[in-house]
């Protein structure tokens, strides 16, 4: 998910409003993650499935209704098809290069911007930071990253509504490609980065 920093505050507030429907007294305690919500795990167990799906749709709707400059990027990989190459490394190369390409387009439009990539904390932190450094110095398959201001940062999703929204976007994409369920994906599909009818923000390695 790519957005300008001033958009983050508005989106986080809207997601807090949705979380307050679950726990009005302490909305910050409610994490919005696709798999637990859809599967009815932990605090979501007491809510009917229709209500849980509505929460996911409403959260994705915050992005869909947000400023037109907000874009999303995703990479869908069939691990068997790309083996022996590491799928995480391939996904990061695709996402980082496509995000950098988007920023380069802004620069050509006389709107120079520097980007920062932020991830949920994971076991891949060292790998991804190493790849990012190489992509900025040695280069990736299509060139060198030129528009990122820092190596990727990692945040605990519990502290960030934006990371939670990125998780919901990933889950919506997963449901479509893994289970043929596009009820969530259709809400956000027009937000993938595109120019002149060509979609740059969605990569399929199937």
GITABEL-V311774 format. One record per backbone hydrogen bond with DSSP energy under -0.5 kcal/mol. NH is the residue of the N-H (numbers start at 0). CO is the residue of the C=O. E is the energy in kcal/mol with one decimal. If there is no record, write none. Layout:
<<NH/CO/E> <NH/CO/E>>
This chain:
<<1/70/-3.7> <2/0/-0.5> <6/3/-2.4> <7/3/-0.7> <7/4/-0.9> <8/4/-0.7> <9/5/-0.6> <10/6/-2.2> <11/7/-2.6> <12/8/-2.1> <13/9/-2.1> <14/10/-2.2> <15/11/-2.1> <16/12/-1.8> <17/13/-1.5> <18/14/-2.4> <19/15/-2.0> <20/16/-0.6> <20/17/-1.2> <21/18/-1.5> <22/18/-1.9> <25/22/-0.7> <28/25/-1.7> <29/26/-1.7> <30/28/-0.7> <32/30/-1.0> <36/32/-1.9> <37/33/-2.8> <38/34/-2.4> <39/35/-0.8> <39/36/-0.8> <40/35/-2.4> <43/40/-2.2> <44/41/-2.0> <45/42/-0.6> <46/43/-1.5> <51/47/-2.1> <52/48/-2.8> <53/49/-1.8> <54/50/-1.6> <55/51/-1.8> <56/52/-2.5> <57/53/-2.7> <58/54/-2.3> <59/55/-2.4> <60/56/-2.0> <61/57/-1.0> <61/58/-0.7> <62/58/-0.9> <63/59/-2.2> <64/60/-2.2> <65/62/-1.5> <69/66/-2.0> <70/1/-2.3> <71/190/-2.1> <73/200/-2.9> <75/202/-3.2> <76/74/-0.5> <77/204/-3.0> <78/76/-0.8> <80/77/-0.8> <81/77/-1.4> <82/78/-1.2> <84/81/-2.0> <89/85/-2.1> <90/86/-2.5> <91/87/-2.4> <92/88/-2.3> <93/89/-2.3> <94/90/-2.7> <95/91/-3.0> <96/92/-2.1> <97/93/-2.1> <98/94/-2.4> <99/95/-2.4> <100/96/-2.1> <101/97/-2.0> <102/98/-2.2> <103/99/-2.2> <104/100/-1.8> <105/101/-1.8> <106/102/-2.0> <107/103/-2.0> <108/104/-1.2> <109/106/-1.7> <110/105/-2.5> <114/146/-2.7> <117/115/-0.5> <118/152/-3.1> <120/154/-2.0> <124/121/-1.2> <127/123/-2.9> <128/124/-2.4> <129/125/-2.1> <130/126/-2.3> <131/127/-2.6> <132/128/-2.0> <133/129/-2.1> <134/130/-2.8> <135/131/-1.5> <136/132/-1.1> <137/133/-1.4> <138/133/-3.0> <139/142/-4.0> <142/139/-1.1> <144/134/-2.1> <148/114/-2.4> <149/114/-0.6> <152/116/-2.5> <154/118/-2.9> <156/154/-0.5> <158/155/-2.2> <159/156/-1.4> <163/159/-1.6> <164/160/-2.4> <165/161/-2.2> <166/162/-1.9> <167/163/-1.9> <168/164/-2.2> <169/165/-2.3> <170/166/-2.5> <171/167/-2.6> <172/168/-2.1> <173/169/-2.5> <174/170/-2.8> <175/171/-1.6> <176/172/-2.3> <177/173/-2.9> <178/173/-0.6> <178/174/-1.4> <179/175/-1.1> <180/174/-2.3> <181/179/-0.7> <185/181/-2.2> <186/183/-1.1> <187/183/-0.6> <187/184/-1.1> <188/184/-1.6> <190/187/-2.7> <191/188/-1.0> <192/71/-1.8> <194/197/-2.2> <197/194/-2.1> <198/196/-0.6> <199/192/-2.2> <199/197/-0.7> <200/192/-2.6> <202/73/-2.7> <202/200/-0.5> <204/75/-3.5> <204/202/-0.5>>
